[in-house]
Amino acid sequence: MKLLQERCTGKDRDMEEEVKGLIFGIQHFSIHDGDGIRSNVFMKGCPLRCLWCHNPEGLAPAAELQYFENKCRKCGKCGGICHNLQTVSKESQSIKETYAKGCPYGALELVGEEMTAEEVLEEVCIDQAFFRTSKGGITLSGGEPMMQADFVLELLKKSKEMGLSTAIETSGYSDQRNYERILPYADEFLWDYKETDNVKHRELTGVENKKILENLRFLYQKGAVITLRCPVIPGVNDTEEHFRGIAGLIKELRNLKGWEIMPYHRMGIAKEKRLGKGESIEFSVPSKKVQEQWKQKILSYIGEESDVNVN
């Protein structure tokens, strides 16, 4: 941890220009995205368009403005931009920053900040004491981090130099070469598995699942540590076919670290409204009882053939 401490105090910095990533948030004290206590780094840009997206602010590969109506005093100093954010959606980041800074009440806020790996890690270092005691570290999320593959590689490399545990949450939809490049620096992959049927996967997410499964099997054969994460949406993919598909994949990949169901929630709806979009379909939120029924159904299809952990 000595190198971690040196980095946190500003020592041993590479003064050369570094590749920058577009970040829309760093969440501290996260306990659900890898081992121990972690800092989650959320990166903008995603090639998927899931009907139930939980992080719509991570979809666009550019900075955006969001509007908090409860802070607005309708002063008019923004020229009405607060009620028509799409008019500035294609403007530069600097122009959007100007609008955000020009609101005297903080009703306009910029989503997306360019940061170097060093700048990200300075923020992550806030949690270093928790990393030591819990064996936690840094988790890259999004959006889809692999849309910024060069920055991901840089950030993971520097994280490992500092002795941090590293994890990446991914849809699996990127060039295989990108995953091969980061594999030596990623301690764990949190891998989304959204739908078994290829045609239905395209309908629900905008892309087919062929590349996702090919990349999953590729990393598995390379010995990657993988946790399978299965978003289940009531009335959408809570089907017998999909549950059998999840079970079949777990039986095939017998050395997965684990698997878990990721239940739908409605937080993405409010986020979309703040971005001036409001396009998401609202689904029902499953109860704990229903989630347990899903889990038991998958376990019944797995049988006793697998000892993969279920979270």
Secondary structure, DSSP 8 states (H G I E B T S, - for coil): -HHHHHHHTT-S---S---EEEEEEEEEEE-SSSSSSEEEEEE---S---TT-S-GGGTSSS-EEEE-GGG-----TTTTGGG-GGGGTTS-HHHHHHHHHH-TTS-EEEE-EEEEHHHHHHHHGGGHHHHHHHT-EEEEEES-GGGGHHHHHHHHHHHHHTT-EEEEEE-S-S-HHHHHHHGGG-SEEEEE---SSHHHHHHHHSS-SHHHHHHHHHHHHTT--EEEEEEE-TTTT--HHHHHHHHHHHHHSTT-SEEEEEE--SHHHHHHHHTT-----------HHHHHHHHHHHHHHHTTS---EE-
